[in-house]
């Protein structure tokens, strides 16, 4: 190869890298702390009542996320509907009981029992290359409902993950409307019944809207809005996120790739405390406890973003005022960097 062609290739790759970095910076600067806070205070409000599967509160949650996907500009995969009805779990509540609990909107009056089925909410952002592999981005929207002590608001678990899902979809849809569209298609899946042993994500991987064999990677958000006890000891440690991932090919996800992206963007501390979980064979270990796991079992490279446990986990005190919004914003900026890069890799 002549020196002339070598110089042309070097210029091409340098220009491509520069363009990619510039686009990424443009995208992450669009992440809005105010938007994240608005989503959180809605999802973890009294009106949504703990977002329990099979209740009118669960249905209201599904409607809210569907409306956000529609207004953001995601394509509905089921005609005009974003809802994937999950047909393999029994209903735990009679419809009349759910309706009489609280008439929260006209849409919940005189509904059929079918309306209270568990449902994943799915939206699609089409990529430039329709035949390419695609990404699936997940976060669960259900929570625990109520306890004897009151509403289990679920602000961190998993209002934080759903807020991230909505915000990332908003930004990428806005960019697509401006001609900045990813190469790969991105499927956004807000899963239901995660608290019932990952029912929603298990259902999706067996009933995907695009072939599961062409899933390039799964990125999952679950509990990304707080500071855990390990990092509370110093404000200098707040700028972190746990990345728990598994990729048997080592081609899609690896430490070098993640650290390189992080260094060029948000410069979070990518904490490796739970790294060994990715190879754990112990039943009910941490790696099995969120919606990335059904994808992992299919051999799909998958990563779970997580900010750790805290005393408010599954308690009535997991409220929106306790979310660490500056840290949540930085974490969303990093996952957006990763998603954009994976979608164009």
C-alpha atoms as one frame of an Amber mdcrd trajectory, in Angstrom:
protein
   0.000   0.000   0.000   1.422   3.380  -0.963   2.137   6.114   1.554  -0.549
   8.209  -0.106  -3.260   5.624   0.599  -1.968   5.110   4.137  -2.314   8.832
   4.782  -5.849   8.819   3.346  -6.852   5.915   5.610  -5.329   7.541   8.678
  -7.156  10.786   7.900 -10.438   8.901   7.399 -10.217   7.060  10.717  -9.131
  10.185  12.613 -11.988  12.203  11.108 -14.502   9.434  11.925 -13.286   9.299
  15.538 -13.478  13.096  15.807 -17.033  13.140  14.402 -18.121  10.351  16.740
 -16.702  12.135  19.798 -18.332  15.426  18.771 -21.729  13.733  18.304 -21.417
  11.964  21.653 -20.611  15.228  23.450 -23.610  16.858  21.796 -25.895  14.040
  22.950 -24.781  13.808  26.572 -25.101  17.578  26.975 -28.819  17.126  26.289
 -29.396  15.023  29.425 -31.628  17.122  31.684 -31.558  16.818  35.464 -34.924
  18.612  35.569 -36.464  16.037  33.223 -35.128  13.136  35.282 -36.530  14.730
  38.428 -39.929  15.242  36.804 -40.146  11.583  35.741 -39.055  10.425  39.196
 -41.557  12.539  41.127 -44.337  11.283  38.864 -43.478   7.583  38.970 -42.815
   7.600  42.724 -45.931   9.613  43.581 -48.972   8.667  45.620 -51.019   8.622
  42.407 -48.931   5.721  41.059 -49.262   3.931  44.401 -46.235   1.640  44.235
 -46.797   0.490  40.605 -47.766  -3.074  41.474 -48.320  -5.487  38.607 -51.990
  -6.392  37.865 -53.438  -3.301  39.580 -54.831  -0.046  38.238 -51.618   1.595
  39.456 -49.645  -0.784  37.283 -51.917   0.022  34.348 -51.494   3.764  34.939
 -47.723   3.263  34.905 -47.911   1.425  31.587 -50.057   4.214  30.109 -47.642
   6.881  31.343 -44.613   5.185  29.771 -46.523   4.525  26.534 -47.388   8.235
  26.356 -43.730   9.163  26.875 -42.565   6.755  24.172 -45.196   8.161  21.806
 -44.342  11.804  22.484 -40.613  11.047  22.193 -41.204   9.572  18.747 -40.525
   5.859  19.237 -42.321   3.524  16.845 -45.044   1.318  18.350 -44.448  -2.369
  17.482 -48.070  -3.507  17.866 -49.986  -1.317  15.430 -50.731   1.820  17.452
 -49.936   0.105  20.765 -46.688  -0.062  22.740 -48.023  -2.743  25.119 -46.871
  -6.348  24.925 -49.404  -8.309  26.977 -47.748 -10.975  29.129 -50.046 -13.973
  29.019 -48.266 -16.511  31.191 -48.888 -15.259  34.750 -52.205 -15.281  36.646
 -53.878 -12.057  37.748 -53.624 -11.471  41.479 -56.467  -8.991  41.805 -60.102
  -8.928  40.707 -60.841  -6.074  38.348 -63.681  -4.633  40.449 -61.374  -4.424
  43.452 -58.771  -2.580  41.397 -61.295  -0.110  39.999 -62.828   0.612  43.386
 -59.383   1.190  44.905 -59.304   4.665  43.363 -60.821   6.065  40.163 -57.678
   7.738  38.948 -58.754   8.455  35.382 -61.673   7.952  33.030 -59.623   5.379
  31.129 -59.753   3.055  34.143 -63.528   3.085  34.482 -65.466   0.043  33.250
 -62.359  -1.671  31.897 -62.188  -5.361  31.058 -60.087  -7.786  33.064 -57.644
  -7.963  30.145 -56.579  -4.369  30.841 -55.013  -5.450  34.115 -52.715  -8.023
  32.581 -49.000  -7.499  33.091 -47.503  -5.737  30.095 -44.098  -4.759  28.813
 -44.026  -1.364  27.123 -41.878  -1.395  23.983 -40.772   1.333  21.580 -38.426
   1.143  18.597 -35.945   3.641  17.185 -35.097   2.438  13.678 -31.423   2.498
  12.716 -29.926   3.442   9.354 -29.120  -0.192   8.515 -32.302  -2.224   8.931
 -30.513  -5.551   8.423 -27.997  -4.944  11.202 -28.063  -6.441  14.654 -29.937
  -4.331  17.212 -29.687  -3.214  20.848 -32.269  -3.872  23.557 -32.383  -1.368
  26.432 -34.316  -2.499  29.516 -35.566  -1.178  32.843 -38.479  -2.478  34.903
 -41.387  -0.225  35.814 -43.223  -2.386  38.360 -42.690  -2.236  42.104 -44.251
  -3.692  45.268 -47.462  -1.692  45.708 -48.234  -1.252  49.395 -47.223  -2.747
  52.724 -48.822  -2.447  56.157 -46.785   0.729  56.605 -48.033   2.436  53.447
 -47.030   2.929  49.825 -43.775   1.392  48.634 -42.903   4.256  46.296 -39.941
   2.622  44.532 -38.154   5.837  43.548 -34.781   4.149  43.176 -36.238   0.693
  42.532 -36.850   1.340  39.729 -38.154   4.826  39.097 -34.528   5.778  38.491
 -34.079   3.194  35.739 -37.344   4.085  33.991 -36.460   7.788  34.195 -33.160
   6.963  32.472 -34.945   4.869  29.831 -37.376   7.683  28.995 -34.632  10.330
  28.930 -32.285   8.317  26.695 -35.138   7.585  24.272 -36.087  11.286  24.217
 -32.554  12.400  23.364 -31.937   9.760  20.693 -35.318  10.409  19.049 -34.626
  14.157  18.978 -31.241  13.484  17.389 -32.806  11.151  14.793 -35.264  13.891
  13.805 -32.226  16.116  13.184 -30.595  13.499  10.944 -28.346  11.994  13.624
 -29.596   8.413  13.543 -27.738   5.357  14.893 -26.580   2.604  12.564 -28.289
  -0.116  14.603 -31.943  -0.168  15.603 -32.554   0.345  19.322 -35.452  -1.389
  21.092 -36.539   0.189  24.385 -38.297  -2.271  26.707 -39.915  -1.151  29.951
 -40.522  -4.496  31.616 -43.330  -5.491  33.957 -43.337  -8.083  36.752 -39.583
  -7.928  37.369 -40.365  -8.165  41.077 -42.049 -11.513  40.326 -38.774 -13.145
  39.275 -38.101 -11.345  35.984 -41.346 -12.399  34.315 -41.414  -9.453  31.883
 -37.882  -9.866  30.564 -38.212 -13.661  30.402 -41.339 -13.168  28.339 -39.633
 -10.687  26.034 -36.622 -12.866  25.185 -39.040 -15.632  24.185 -41.396 -13.255
  22.349 -39.119 -10.543  20.936 -40.284  -7.830  18.541 -37.078  -8.354  16.522
 -35.195 -11.682  16.245 -33.439 -12.445  19.523 -30.594 -14.021  17.529 -29.826
 -10.571  16.081 -29.605  -8.846  19.473 -26.150  -7.289  19.615 -26.270  -6.291
  23.278 -28.623  -5.686  26.205 -28.145  -2.648  28.446 -30.170  -2.731  31.675
 -30.843   0.030  34.246 -31.994  -1.016  37.703 -31.513   1.178  40.792 -29.122
   3.869  39.559 -30.265   6.855  41.620 -28.675   6.581  45.066 -25.325   6.446
  46.849 -24.751   3.157  48.685 -23.130   2.799  52.101 -19.729   1.936  50.585
 -19.526   5.345  48.902 -21.318   7.499  51.487 -18.164   7.835  53.581 -16.833
  10.614  51.337 -18.263  12.988  48.733 -15.180  12.218  46.652 -16.576   8.702
  46.128 -20.045   9.711  44.875 -19.047   9.794  41.215 -19.377   6.048  40.592
 -21.528   3.343  39.032 -21.386  -0.438  39.230 -21.098  -2.131  35.832 -21.961
  -5.810  36.050 -21.602  -7.425  32.653 -20.988 -10.675  30.837 -19.800 -11.170
  27.273 -18.384 -14.585  26.470 -17.035 -13.250  23.151 -15.140 -10.384  24.815
 -15.794  -8.479  21.574 -18.779  -6.298  22.528 -18.133  -5.569  26.220 -14.823
  -5.611  28.058 -12.985  -3.534  30.662 -10.759  -1.769  28.155 -13.688  -0.695
  25.993 -15.775   0.565  28.930 -12.881   2.434  30.536 -11.931   4.060  27.253
 -15.490   5.334  26.721 -15.677   6.538  30.300 -12.357   8.413  30.085 -13.620
  10.272  27.000 -16.972  11.213  28.514 -18.131  11.394  32.127 -15.084   9.984
  33.956 -17.151   8.086  36.490 -15.516   5.536  38.748 -16.566   2.223  37.215
 -16.661   0.246  40.442 -15.673  -3.435  40.124 -16.963  -4.547  43.519 -19.525
  -6.902  41.964 -17.370  -7.964  39.013 -17.147 -11.584  40.173 -20.954 -11.790
  40.075 -20.739 -12.043  36.292 -19.213 -15.517  36.554 -21.091 -16.671  39.665
 -22.847 -20.039  39.436 -24.628 -19.650  42.789 -28.438 -19.722  42.423 -30.094
 -16.383  43.306 -26.767 -14.539  43.263 -26.891 -10.821  42.467 -26.301 -11.377
  38.750 -29.623 -13.249  38.501 -31.731 -10.491  40.053 -32.503  -8.075  37.255
 -33.694  -7.989  33.655 -30.321  -8.450  31.966 -30.206 -12.043  33.197 -32.651
 -13.630  30.692 -30.533 -12.065  27.912 -27.350 -13.454  29.476 -28.900 -16.923
  29.554 -29.440 -16.599  25.793 -25.726 -15.860  25.350 -26.308 -12.180  24.529
 -23.653  -9.699  25.776 -25.385  -7.857  28.619 -24.572  -5.156  31.139 -26.412
  -4.005  34.262 -25.907  -0.505  35.627 -26.533  -0.350  39.374 -25.699   2.102
  42.161 -25.937  -0.383  45.029 -28.201  -1.168  47.964 -29.352   1.184  50.727
 -31.540   1.073  53.842 -34.615   2.259  51.915 -34.581  -0.739  49.545 -38.136
  -2.180  49.360 -39.263   0.200  52.110 -41.849   2.992  52.171 -38.915   5.404
  52.503 -37.613   4.832  48.950 -38.919   8.245  47.876 -38.128  10.716  45.097
 -36.638  13.332  47.423 -33.808  10.901  48.289 -32.619  10.416  44.713 -29.176
  11.949  44.083 -30.038  13.834  40.906 -26.586  15.205  39.934 -25.152  11.673
  40.191 -28.146  10.217  38.333 -27.590  12.705  35.510 -23.895  11.746  35.162
 -24.766   8.055  35.140 -27.367   8.608  32.420 -24.767  10.544  30.429 -22.393
   7.587  30.602 -24.985   4.975  29.651 -26.057   7.221  26.768 -22.405   7.336
  25.645 -22.262   3.542  25.762 -25.565   3.032  23.942 -24.651   5.465  21.168
 -21.257   3.838  20.737 -22.676   0.298  20.706 -25.330   1.374  18.215 -22.627
   2.592  15.813 -19.778   0.166  16.624
